[in-house]
C-alpha cells in the first residue's frame, strides 16, 4: 500500500477532487499555504494499493496545470524601502508537488 501526498494550487483543487471521486479514489483534503508565494494550496492525502499508484498520478497530472501569474515582489528587508518600486514579475504556478511513500500498516475504525 502507498500514501500519496499531493500539494496542488487551490484553483486545481475542485477539479482534482471530482476526478478522484469519478475514478473511485477516496482522499482527505487539507487547506495549506505555500511558502514562496504565500498562496493557498490544498494538500490531498490518498491511500491506495501499489498497483493503482500510476493511475492516481495520472489523474493528478491531468487535472493540475501549470500557469503563469504576475506577482508583486516583497520589499527588501533593511535599507531604505522608500525608493523601492516593486514591479510585478511573472512566475510559473500550479501543477502539483507529489510524494509517494510506503505504508507499513493501514487501519480504519
BAKE-918734 format. One record per residue: residue number from 1; residue in one letter; chain; x, y, z of N, C-alpha, C in turn. Coordinates in pm, 1 decimal, decimal comma. Layout:
BEGIN
rec seq: NUM	type: A	mol: A	n.x: X	n.y: Y	n.z: Z	ca.x: X	ca.y: Y	ca.z: Z	c.x: X	c.y: Y	c.z: Z
...
END
This chain:
BEGIN
rec seq: 1	type: X	mol: A	n.x: 85,0	n.y: -117,6	n.z: 0,0	ca.x: 0,0	ca.y: 0,0	ca.z: 0,0	c.x: 89,2	c.y: 123,4	c.z: 0,0
rec seq: 2	type: X	mol: A	n.x: 41,3	n.y: 230,5	n.z: -61,9	ca.x: 115,4	ca.y: 356,4	ca.z: -70,1	c.x: 28,7	c.y: 472,0	c.z: -20,9
rec seq: 3	type: X	mol: A	n.x: 95,5	n.y: 575,0	n.z: 27,1	ca.x: 31,2	ca.y: 700,0	ca.z: 65,1	c.x: 78,5	c.y: 805,3	c.z: -32,3
rec seq: 4	type: X	mol: A	n.x: -15,3	n.y: 868,0	n.z: -102,1	ca.x: 16,4	ca.y: 972,7	ca.z: -198,8	c.x: -22,8	c.y: 1106,1	c.z: -136,2
rec seq: 5	type: X	mol: A	n.x: 74,8	n.y: 1195,5	n.z: -124,0	ca.x: 51,6	ca.y: 1330,6	ca.z: -73,6	c.x: 70,5	c.y: 1425,1	c.z: -191,2
rec seq: 6	type: X	mol: A	n.x: -33,9	n.y: 1496,0	n.z: -229,8	ca.x: -27,5	ca.y: 1586,4	ca.z: -344,6	c.x: -63,0	c.y: 1727,3	c.z: -300,5
rec seq: 7	type: X	mol: A	n.x: 30,0	n.y: 1820,8	n.z: -318,8	ca.x: 6,8	ca.y: 1961,3	ca.z: -286,8	c.x: -24,2	c.y: 2031,3	c.z: -418,2
rec seq: 8	type: X	mol: A	n.x: -146,6	n.y: 2084,7	n.z: -429,2	ca.x: -190,5	ca.y: 2148,2	ca.z: -553,3	c.x: -241,5	c.y: 2289,1	c.z: -524,7
rec seq: 9	type: X	mol: A	n.x: -241,3	n.y: 2372,2	n.z: -628,2	ca.x: -293,1	ca.y: 2508,2	ca.z: -613,4	c.x: -444,7	c.y: 2502,0	c.z: -594,0
rec seq: 10	type: X	mol: A	n.x: -498,8	n.y: 2593,5	n.z: -514,0	ca.x: -642,8	ca.y: 2594,1	ca.z: -485,7	c.x: -726,9	c.y: 2594,6	c.z: -613,4
rec seq: 11	type: X	mol: A	n.x: -679,6	n.y: 2660,7	n.z: -718,3	ca.x: -756,4	ca.y: 2668,2	ca.z: -843,8	c.x: -777,2	c.y: 2529,9	c.z: -905,6
rec seq: 12	type: X	mol: A	n.x: -689,2	n.y: 2434,6	n.z: -877,2	ca.x: -699,9	ca.y: 2299,9	ca.z: -932,6	c.x: -768,8	c.y: 2202,3	c.z: -837,5
rec seq: 13	type: X	mol: A	n.x: -794,5	n.y: 2245,2	n.z: -716,4	ca.x: -841,6	ca.y: 2156,5	ca.z: -611,0	c.x: -975,5	c.y: 2089,8	c.z: -642,5
rec seq: 14	type: X	mol: A	n.x: -1074,7	n.y: 2167,4	n.z: -682,3	ca.x: -1207,8	ca.y: 2111,7	ca.z: -706,3	c.x: -1207,7	c.y: 2015,4	c.z: -824,4
rec seq: 15	type: X	mol: A	n.x: -1135,9	n.y: 2051,6	n.z: -930,0	ca.x: -1127,9	ca.y: 1965,5	ca.z: -1048,2	c.x: -1062,0	c.y: 1831,2	c.z: -1012,0
rec seq: 16	type: X	mol: A	n.x: -952,7	n.y: 1836,3	n.z: -935,2	ca.x: -884,6	ca.y: 1714,2	ca.z: -894,1	c.x: -973,1	c.y: 1630,7	c.z: -802,6
rec seq: 17	type: X	mol: A	n.x: -1039,6	n.y: 1694,3	n.z: -709,6	ca.x: -1127,3	ca.y: 1623,0	ca.z: -617,0	c.x: -1236,7	c.y: 1547,3	c.z: -692,6
rec seq: 18	type: X	mol: A	n.x: -1298,0	n.y: 1613,5	n.z: -789,0	ca.x: -1403,6	ca.y: 1549,8	ca.z: -869,4	c.x: -1349,2	c.y: 1432,5	c.z: -949,4
rec seq: 19	type: X	mol: A	n.x: -1231,2	n.y: 1448,1	n.z: -1007,4	ca.x: -1170,5	ca.y: 1341,8	ca.z: -1087,4	c.x: -1136,4	c.y: 1220,8	c.z: -1001,1
rec seq: 20	type: X	mol: A	n.x: -1088,8	n.y: 1243,8	n.z: -880,1	ca.x: -1058,3	ca.y: 1132,6	ca.z: -790,2	c.x: -1184,8	c.y: 1055,6	c.z: -754,2
rec seq: 21	type: X	mol: A	n.x: -1293,3	n.y: 1127,3	n.z: -724,1	ca.x: -1419,8	ca.y: 1062,5	ca.z: -689,1	c.x: -1472,7	c.y: 982,7	c.z: -808,6
rec seq: 22	type: X	mol: A	n.x: -1466,1	n.y: 1041,5	n.z: -929,2	ca.x: -1513,5	ca.y: 972,3	ca.z: -1050,1	c.x: -1438,2	c.y: 841,6	c.z: -1073,6
rec seq: 23	type: X	mol: A	n.x: -1313,6	n.y: 835,5	n.z: -1030,0	ca.x: -1231,2	ca.y: 716,0	ca.z: -1050,1	c.x: -1221,9	c.y: 629,7	c.z: -924,3
rec seq: 24	type: X	mol: A	n.x: -1314,5	n.y: 651,6	n.z: -830,5	ca.x: -1326,9	ca.y: 570,5	ca.z: -708,6	c.x: -1205,1	c.y: 574,7	c.z: -617,0
rec seq: 25	type: X	mol: A	n.x: -1141,0	n.y: 689,9	n.z: -608,1	ca.x: -1033,3	ca.y: 709,6	ca.z: -511,4	c.x: -1085,3	c.y: 802,0	c.z: -401,8
rec seq: 26	type: X	mol: A	n.x: -1062,4	n.y: 762,5	n.z: -278,7	ca.x: -1101,1	ca.y: 847,5	ca.z: -165,4	c.x: -980,1	c.y: 928,1	c.z: -122,7
rec seq: 27	type: X	mol: A	n.x: -1004,6	n.y: 1051,9	n.z: -85,4	ca.x: -894,9	ca.y: 1139,7	ca.z: -45,2	c.x: -940,3	c.y: 1229,6	c.z: 68,9
rec seq: 28	type: X	mol: A	n.x: -845,0	n.y: 1269,8	n.z: 148,6	ca.x: -867,5	ca.y: 1370,6	ca.z: 251,1	c.x: -801,8	c.y: 1498,3	c.z: 203,5
rec seq: 29	type: X	mol: A	n.x: -874,9	n.y: 1609,7	n.z: 210,7	ca.x: -822,4	ca.y: 1739,2	ca.z: 166,5	c.x: -789,0	c.y: 1824,6	c.z: 287,6
rec seq: 30	type: X	mol: A	n.x: -672,0	n.y: 1886,4	n.z: 282,8	ca.x: -629,9	ca.y: 1977,7	ca.z: 389,2	c.x: -595,6	c.y: 2112,4	c.z: 327,8
rec seq: 31	type: X	mol: A	n.x: -641,2	n.y: 2219,9	n.z: 387,8	ca.x: -601,6	ca.y: 2352,9	ca.z: 342,9	c.x: -457,5	c.y: 2376,7	c.z: 387,0
rec seq: 32	type: X	mol: A	n.x: -376,1	n.y: 2429,8	n.z: 296,3	ca.x: -235,7	ca.y: 2457,0	ca.z: 328,1	c.x: -194,9	c.y: 2587,1	c.z: 258,9
rec seq: 33	type: X	mol: A	n.x: -78,4	n.y: 2636,8	n.z: 295,6	ca.x: -28,8	ca.y: 2761,9	ca.z: 238,7	c.x: 112,7	c.y: 2741,8	c.z: 189,5
rec seq: 34	type: X	mol: A	n.x: 138,6	n.y: 2789,6	n.z: 67,1	ca.x: 272,5	ca.y: 2777,3	ca.z: 9,4	c.x: 368,3	c.y: 2877,1	c.z: 71,0
rec seq: 35	type: X	mol: A	n.x: 494,5	n.y: 2840,2	n.z: 76,6	ca.x: 595,8	ca.y: 2925,8	ca.z: 137,5	c.x: 644,7	c.y: 3035,9	c.z: 46,0
rec seq: 36	type: X	mol: A	n.x: 657,1	n.y: 3009,6	n.z: -84,8	ca.x: 715,7	ca.y: 3107,6	ca.z: -176,1	c.x: 619,5	c.y: 3222,1	c.z: -205,6
rec seq: 37	type: X	mol: A	n.x: 499,1	n.y: 3191,1	n.z: -252,7	ca.x: 402,0	ca.y: 3295,3	ca.z: -287,9	c.x: 303,8	c.y: 3322,9	c.z: -175,0
rec seq: 38	type: X	mol: A	n.x: 311,2	n.y: 3246,9	n.z: -67,6	ca.x: 218,4	ca.y: 3258,8	ca.z: 44,7	c.x: 74,1	c.y: 3248,2	c.z: -3,8
rec seq: 39	type: X	mol: A	n.x: 52,3	n.y: 3164,1	n.z: -104,8	ca.x: -79,9	ca.y: 3146,9	ca.z: -164,2	c.x: -144,5	c.y: 3019,0	c.z: -113,2
rec seq: 40	type: X	mol: A	n.x: -276,1	n.y: 3014,1	n.z: -124,5	ca.x: -349,2	ca.y: 2897,7	ca.z: -78,5	c.x: -323,5	c.y: 2774,9	c.z: -163,5
rec seq: 41	type: X	mol: A	n.x: -305,2	n.y: 2663,7	n.z: -97,2	ca.x: -288,7	ca.y: 2533,8	ca.z: -161,0	c.x: -386,0	c.y: 2437,4	c.z: -95,7
rec seq: 42	type: X	mol: A	n.x: -401,1	n.y: 2323,0	n.z: -158,8	ca.x: -475,5	ca.y: 2213,6	ca.z: -98,8	c.x: -385,2	c.y: 2091,7	c.z: -101,9
rec seq: 43	type: X	mol: A	n.x: -374,2	n.y: 2023,8	n.z: 11,0	ca.x: -296,3	ca.y: 1901,0	ca.z: 18,3	c.x: -393,1	c.y: 1783,5	c.z: 22,4
rec seq: 44	type: X	mol: A	n.x: -380,0	n.y: 1693,2	n.z: -74,4	ca.x: -461,7	ca.y: 1573,3	ca.z: -81,2	c.x: -383,1	c.y: 1457,3	c.z: -20,4
rec seq: 45	type: X	mol: A	n.x: -448,3	n.y: 1380,5	n.z: 64,8	ca.x: -389,5	ca.y: 1260,2	ca.z: 122,8	c.x: -469,8	c.y: 1142,8	c.z: 67,2
rec seq: 46	type: X	mol: A	n.x: -401,3	n.y: 1056,9	n.z: -9,4	ca.x: -468,8	ca.y: 947,7	ca.z: -78,5	c.x: -396,6	c.y: 817,2	c.z: -45,3
rec seq: 47	type: X	mol: A	n.x: -469,2	n.y: 722,2	n.z: 9,2	ca.x: -413,9	ca.y: 589,6	ca.z: 32,3	c.x: -461,3	c.y: 497,6	c.z: -79,4
rec seq: 48	type: X	mol: A	n.x: -370,6	n.y: 420,3	n.z: -138,5	ca.x: -408,8	ca.y: 331,6	ca.z: -247,6	c.x: -317,4	c.y: 209,7	c.z: -255,0
rec seq: 49	type: X	mol: A	n.x: -365,2	n.y: 109,4	n.z: -324,4	ca.x: -285,6	ca.y: -10,5	ca.z: -346,0	c.x: -168,8	c.y: 21,2	c.z: -439,1
rec seq: 50	type: X	mol: A	n.x: -60,2	n.y: -53,8	n.z: -426,7	ca.x: 60,2	ca.y: -28,9	ca.z: -506,6	c.x: 31,4	c.y: -24,5	c.z: -655,6
rec seq: 51	type: X	mol: A	n.x: -53,3	n.y: -113,6	n.z: -704,2	ca.x: -78,0	ca.y: -121,5	ca.z: -847,7	c.x: -164,5	c.y: -7,2	c.z: -901,6
rec seq: 52	type: X	mol: A	n.x: -224,5	n.y: 72,8	n.z: -812,8	ca.x: -308,2	ca.y: 184,5	ca.z: -856,4	c.x: -238,1	c.y: 320,1	c.z: -845,3
rec seq: 53	type: X	mol: A	n.x: -113,7	n.y: 321,4	n.z: -800,0	ca.x: -40,5	ca.y: 447,5	ca.z: -782,7	c.x: -26,4	c.y: 521,2	c.z: -915,2
rec seq: 54	type: X	mol: A	n.x: 8,1	n.y: 450,3	n.z: -1022,5	ca.x: 24,6	ca.y: 516,1	ca.z: -1152,2	c.x: -104,7	c.y: 580,9	c.z: -1199,5
rec seq: 55	type: X	mol: A	n.x: -218,6	n.y: 518,1	n.z: -1171,1	ca.x: -348,0	ca.y: 575,2	ca.z: -1209,1	c.x: -374,5	c.y: 704,7	c.z: -1131,4
rec seq: 56	type: X	mol: A	n.x: -345,2	n.y: 703,7	n.z: -1002,0	ca.x: -362,5	ca.y: 824,4	ca.z: -920,6	c.x: -271,7	c.y: 936,6	c.z: -972,3
rec seq: 57	type: X	mol: A	n.x: -146,8	n.y: 903,8	n.z: -1001,9	ca.x: -53,4	ca.y: 1005,2	ca.z: -1050,8	c.x: -99,6	c.y: 1063,4	c.z: -1184,5
rec seq: 58	type: X	mol: A	n.x: -155,8	n.y: 981,2	n.z: -1270,5	ca.x: -205,8	ca.y: 1029,2	ca.z: -1399,6	c.x: -324,5	c.y: 1123,5	c.z: -1380,3
rec seq: 59	type: X	mol: A	n.x: -412,8	n.y: 1091,8	n.z: -1287,3	ca.x: -527,1	ca.y: 1179,2	ca.z: -1257,0	c.x: -478,0	c.y: 1313,7	c.z: -1205,7
rec seq: 60	type: X	mol: A	n.x: -380,0	n.y: 1311,3	n.z: -1117,1	ca.x: -324,0	ca.y: 1436,7	ca.z: -1064,4	c.x: -262,1	c.y: 1517,4	c.z: -1177,9
rec seq: 61	type: X	mol: A	n.x: -182,6	n.y: 1451,9	n.z: -1260,6	ca.x: -115,9	ca.y: 1520,1	ca.z: -1371,7	c.x: -216,4	c.y: 1581,6	c.z: -1468,0
rec seq: 62	type: X	mol: A	n.x: -325,8	n.y: 1511,2	n.z: -1497,4	ca.x: -425,9	ca.y: 1559,4	ca.z: -1592,5	c.x: -508,1	c.y: 1675,6	c.z: -1540,1
rec seq: 63	type: X	mol: A	n.x: -512,8	n.y: 1693,0	n.z: -1408,2	ca.x: -602,5	ca.y: 1793,5	ca.z: -1350,5	c.x: -533,0	c.y: 1909,4	c.z: -1280,9
rec seq: 64	type: X	mol: A	n.x: -402,4	n.y: 1913,5	n.z: -1285,0	ca.x: -327,1	ca.y: 2020,8	ca.z: -1218,6	c.x: -230,1	c.y: 2081,0	c.z: -1318,8
rec seq: 65	type: X	mol: A	n.x: -269,5	n.y: 2192,3	n.z: -1380,3	ca.x: -188,5	ca.y: 2253,7	ca.z: -1485,0	c.x: -100,2	c.y: 2365,7	c.z: -1431,8
rec seq: 66	type: X	mol: A	n.x: 13,4	n.y: 2383,1	n.z: -1500,0	ca.x: 99,3	ca.y: 2497,9	ca.z: -1474,2	c.x: 38,5	c.y: 2618,8	c.z: -1543,9
rec seq: 67	type: X	mol: A	n.x: 54,7	n.y: 2736,0	n.z: -1485,0	ca.x: 8,3	ca.y: 2860,6	ca.z: -1546,9	c.x: 100,5	c.y: 2972,6	c.z: -1504,2
rec seq: 68	type: X	mol: A	n.x: 101,6	n.y: 3078,0	n.z: -1581,6	ca.x: 182,7	ca.y: 3195,5	ca.z: -1548,7	c.x: 98,4	c.y: 3291,7	c.z: -1466,0
rec seq: 69	type: X	mol: A	n.x: 160,4	n.y: 3357,3	n.z: -1367,9	ca.x: 89,4	ca.y: 3451,8	ca.z: -1281,9	c.x: 181,9	c.y: 3567,9	c.z: -1249,1
rec seq: 70	type: X	mol: A	n.x: 128,0	n.y: 3688,5	n.z: -1250,1	ca.x: 205,4	ca.y: 3806,0	ca.z: -1210,8	c.x: 197,1	c.y: 3822,3	c.z: -1059,9
rec seq: 71	type: X	mol: A	n.x: 312,3	n.y: 3842,1	n.z: -996,5	ca.x: 315,8	ca.y: 3865,0	ca.z: -852,4	c.x: 402,8	c.y: 3986,6	c.z: -823,6
rec seq: 72	type: X	mol: A	n.x: 366,7	n.y: 4059,3	n.z: -720,0	ca.x: 446,7	ca.y: 4174,2	ca.z: -677,4	c.x: 549,3	c.y: 4125,6	c.z: -576,5
rec seq: 73	type: X	mol: A	n.x: 677,3	n.y: 4151,8	n.z: -600,1	ca.x: 779,0	ca.y: 4108,2	ca.z: -504,8	c.x: 766,8	c.y: 4181,2	c.z: -371,7
rec seq: 74	type: X	mol: A	n.x: 812,2	n.y: 4116,7	n.z: -268,2	ca.x: 810,8	ca.y: 4174,7	ca.z: -134,0	c.x: 923,6	c.y: 4276,7	c.z: -123,2
rec seq: 75	type: X	mol: A	n.x: 898,6	n.y: 4386,4	n.z: -53,2	ca.x: 1002,6	ca.y: 4487,8	ca.z: -38,1	c.x: 1120,7	c.y: 4430,4	c.z: 39,0
rec seq: 76	type: X	mol: A	n.x: 1241,8	n.y: 4477,4	n.z: 8,0	ca.x: 1360,7	ca.y: 4421,5	ca.z: 73,3	c.x: 1364,0	c.y: 4453,4	c.z: 222,0
rec seq: 77	type: X	mol: A	n.x: 1417,1	n.y: 4361,3	n.z: 297,7	ca.x: 1432,4	ca.y: 4382,0	ca.z: 440,8	c.x: 1554,5	c.y: 4470,0	c.z: 464,8
rec seq: 78	type: X	mol: A	n.x: 1542,4	n.y: 4565,0	n.z: 550,7	ca.x: 1653,7	ca.y: 4655,0	ca.z: 578,7	c.x: 1669,7	c.y: 4755,8	c.z: 466,5
rec seq: 79	type: X	mol: A	n.x: 1750,2	n.y: 4853,5	n.z: 485,6	ca.x: 1772,1	ca.y: 4953,0	ca.z: 380,7	c.x: 1653,5	c.y: 5046,7	c.z: 369,8
rec seq: 80	type: X	mol: A	n.x: 1657,1	n.y: 5130,4	n.z: 270,1	ca.x: 1554,5	ca.y: 5231,2	ca.z: 250,3	c.x: 1446,0	c.y: 5177,9	c.z: 157,5
rec seq: 81	type: X	mol: A	n.x: 1329,9	n.y: 5150,5	n.z: 211,3	ca.x: 1219,2	ca.y: 5096,7	ca.z: 131,9	c.x: 1144,0	c.y: 5207,5	c.z: 59,0
rec seq: 82	type: X	mol: A	n.x: 1173,7	n.y: 5336,6	n.z: 91,9	ca.x: 1103,3	ca.y: 5447,1	ca.z: 26,7	c.x: 1131,7	c.y: 5452,8	c.z: -123,2
rec seq: 83	type: X	mol: A	n.x: 1252,5	n.y: 5419,7	n.z: -163,4	ca.x: 1287,3	ca.y: 5428,5	ca.z: -305,1	c.x: 1261,7	c.y: 5296,6	c.z: -379,0
rec seq: 84	type: X	mol: A	n.x: 1211,5	n.y: 5196,9	n.z: -309,1	ca.x: 1186,2	ca.y: 5066,5	ca.z: -370,9	c.x: 1052,3	c.y: 5069,1	c.z: -443,6
rec seq: 85	type: X	mol: A	n.x: 1053,6	n.y: 5039,3	n.z: -572,5	ca.x: 930,7	ca.y: 5033,2	ca.z: -651,6	c.x: 914,7	c.y: 4889,2	c.z: -700,6
rec seq: 86	type: X	mol: A	n.x: 818,2	n.y: 4817,6	n.z: -643,8	ca.x: 803,2	ca.y: 4677,9	ca.z: -683,7	c.x: 737,2	c.y: 4665,0	c.z: -821,1
rec seq: 87	type: X	mol: A	n.x: 805,3	n.y: 4601,1	n.z: -911,9	ca.x: 747,7	ca.y: 4572,5	ca.z: -1042,7	c.x: 701,6	c.y: 4427,3	c.z: -1042,3
rec seq: 88	type: X	mol: A	n.x: 582,4	n.y: 4402,5	n.z: -1092,1	ca.x: 535,3	ca.y: 4264,1	ca.z: -1094,7	c.x: 626,7	c.y: 4176,4	c.z: -1180,4
rec seq: 89	type: X	mol: A	n.x: 644,9	n.y: 4055,0	n.z: -1136,1	ca.x: 722,7	ca.y: 3957,9	ca.z: -1212,1	c.x: 632,9	c.y: 3838,8	c.z: -1243,1
rec seq: 90	type: X	mol: A	n.x: 658,3	n.y: 3776,3	n.z: -1356,1	ca.x: 579,1	ca.y: 3661,4	ca.z: -1396,2	c.x: 646,2	c.y: 3533,4	c.z: -1346,2
rec seq: 91	type: X	mol: A	n.x: 569,3	n.y: 3451,9	n.z: -1275,3	ca.x: 621,3	ca.y: 3325,2	ca.z: -1224,0	c.x: 527,7	c.y: 3212,2	c.z: -1266,3
rec seq: 92	type: X	mol: A	n.x: 582,7	n.y: 3092,1	n.z: -1271,1	ca.x: 502,3	ca.y: 2975,1	ca.z: -1303,5	c.x: 443,9	c.y: 2919,0	c.z: -1175,2
rec seq: 93	type: X	mol: A	n.x: 312,1	n.y: 2900,6	n.z: -1174,0	ca.x: 242,9	ca.y: 2844,8	ca.z: -1057,8	c.x: 160,4	c.y: 2725,2	c.z: -1104,3
rec seq: 94	type: X	mol: A	n.x: 101,7	n.y: 2656,8	n.z: -1010,2	ca.x: 16,5	ca.y: 2543,8	ca.z: -1044,1	c.x: 94,2	c.y: 2414,6	c.z: -1051,9
rec seq: 95	type: X	mol: A	n.x: 34,3	n.y: 2319,0	n.z: -1117,5	ca.x: 96,1	ca.y: 2187,4	ca.z: -1119,5	c.x: 72,4	c.y: 2120,7	c.z: -984,9
rec seq: 96	type: X	mol: A	n.x: 154,9	n.y: 2025,9	n.z: -953,1	ca.x: 141,1	ca.y: 1955,0	ca.z: -826,4	c.x: 277,9	c.y: 1910,0	c.z: -777,6
rec seq: 97	type: X	mol: A	n.x: 294,0	n.y: 1910,8	n.z: -647,3	ca.x: 410,3	ca.y: 1850,0	ca.z: -584,1	c.x: 359,0	c.y: 1724,6	c.z: -516,2
rec seq: 98	type: X	mol: A	n.x: 414,2	n.y: 1609,9	n.z: -555,5	ca.x: 358,5	ca.y: 1482,0	ca.z: -511,0	c.x: 466,1	c.y: 1398,0	c.z: -441,7
rec seq: 99	type: X	mol: A	n.x: 428,3	n.y: 1340,8	n.z: -329,0	ca.x: 514,3	ca.y: 1247,8	ca.z: -255,9	c.x: 441,9	c.y: 1113,7	c.z: -251,2
rec seq: 100	type: X	mol: A	n.x: 512,4	n.y: 1006,9	n.z: -280,4	ca.x: 456,9	ca.y: 871,8	ca.z: -269,8	c.x: 542,9	c.y: 797,4	c.z: -168,2
rec seq: 101	type: X	mol: A	n.x: 479,8	n.y: 754,7	n.z: -59,8	ca.x: 554,5	ca.y: 688,1	ca.z: 47,4	c.x: 490,1	c.y: 553,4	c.z: 79,6
rec seq: 102	type: X	mol: A	n.x: 571,9	n.y: 456,4	n.z: 117,7	ca.x: 515,9	ca.y: 324,6	ca.z: 153,4	c.x: 439,8	c.y: 332,7	c.z: 285,7
rec seq: 103	type: X	mol: A	n.x: 335,6	n.y: 251,7	n.z: 295,8	ca.x: 256,4	ca.y: 243,8	ca.z: 417,7	c.x: 280,5	c.y: 107,4	c.z: 480,3
rec seq: 104	type: X	mol: A	n.x: 327,0	n.y: 108,3	n.z: 603,4	ca.x: 355,0	ca.y: -17,3	ca.z: 672,7	c.x: 227,2	c.y: -82,5	c.z: 722,5
rec seq: 105	type: X	mol: A	n.x: 135,1	n.y: 0,1	n.z: 769,9	ca.x: 10,9	ca.y: -53,8	ca.z: 824,4	c.x: -100,9	c.y: 45,0	c.z: 799,2
rec seq: 106	type: X	mol: A	n.x: -220,6	n.y: -5,6	n.z: 767,0	ca.x: -338,3	ca.y: 76,6	ca.z: 743,7	c.x: -451,3	c.y: 23,6	c.z: 828,6
rec seq: 107	type: X	mol: A	n.x: -508,3	n.y: 109,8	n.z: 911,1	ca.x: -621,0	ca.y: 71,7	ca.z: 998,2	c.x: -734,4	c.y: 167,6	c.z: 976,0
rec seq: 108	type: X	mol: A	n.x: -856,2	n.y: 115,3	n.z: 981,4	ca.x: -974,6	ca.y: 200,3	ca.z: 968,4	c.x: -1073,6	c.y: 158,1	c.z: 1075,4
rec seq: 109	type: X	mol: A	n.x: -1112,1	n.y: 251,1	n.z: 1163,4	ca.x: -1201,5	ca.y: 217,4	ca.z: 1273,6	c.x: -1337,3	c.y: 278,6	c.z: 1251,8
END
